[in-house]
């Protein structure tokens, strides 16, 4: 089953993403005003659930020196529990 999750419906409650191994944090669309966009990332073939995908994005954002990230597209590939995601990074 192919599933598409829009950013507006991807408002993850606080606490789903562990902050122990990363410093980059999720930012909703209304929170990025005034932040400097520093790039984008695309990651594919992520196994797991949406929370696993978010942890990977947070780690990748942190590796690139971002303080914040905003997921703009996340969808499940043809194989169940195999995800693709795109995110914008902010300083």
C-alpha positions in Angstrom: 0.0 0.0 0.0 1.5 3.3 -1.1 1.0 6.0 1.4 1.6 9.8 1.1 2.0 12.0 4.1 1.8 15.8 3.6 3.8 18.0 5.9 0.6 19.6 7.3 -0.5 16.2 8.5 3.0 15.3 9.8 2.9 17.3 13.0 4.6 14.8 15.2 3.9 15.1 18.9 6.9 16.0 21.1 8.9 13.1 22.4 8.7 10.8 19.4 12.2 11.8 18.2 15.0 11.1 20.7 17.2 14.1 21.2 20.0 12.3 22.8 22.0 11.6 19.6 21.2 14.7 17.6 20.7 18.4 17.9 18.7 19.2 14.8 15.0 19.5 15.6 11.7 19.2 13.7 10.2 22.5 12.6 6.7 22.9 11.4 6.0 25.2 8.4 4.9 28.1 10.5 8.1 28.0 12.6 10.6 28.4 9.8 10.0 32.1 9.1 13.2 33.9 9.7 15.4 30.8 9.7 18.1 30.5 7.0 17.6 27.6 4.6 21.0 25.8 4.2 20.0 22.9 2.0 17.9 19.9 1.3 18.3 16.2 1.8 16.7 13.2 0.1 16.9 9.8 1.7 15.4 6.6 0.3 15.2 2.9 1.3 14.6 3.7 4.9 13.1 0.6 6.6 10.7 1.0 9.5 7.9 3.3 10.5 7.5 7.1 10.2 9.2 7.6 13.6 12.3 5.7 12.3 12.3 7.9 9.2 12.2 11.1 11.3 15.1 9.8 13.4 17.2 9.3 10.2 16.3 12.8 8.9 17.2 14.3 12.2 20.6 12.6 12.2 21.3 13.5 8.6 20.3 17.1 9.3 22.7 17.2 12.3 25.5 15.7 10.1 25.0 18.7 7.8 25.1 21.2 10.6 21.4 22.1 10.6 19.7 23.2 13.7 16.2 22.6 12.3 14.6 20.4 9.5 11.2 20.4 7.9 10.0 17.3 6.2 8.4 18.3 2.9 7.6 14.9 1.5 7.5 11.4 3.0 6.0 8.4 1.3 6.1 4.7 1.6 7.7 2.9 -1.4 6.1 0.0 -3.1 7.5 -2.4 -0.5 5.7 -2.0 2.9 7.7 -0.2 5.6 10.3 1.1 3.0 10.2 4.9 3.0 11.5 7.9 0.9 11.8 11.4 2.4 12.8 14.9 1.5 13.5 17.6 4.0 14.7 21.2 4.0 17.5 22.1 6.4 17.7 25.3 8.4 20.4 27.0 10.4 
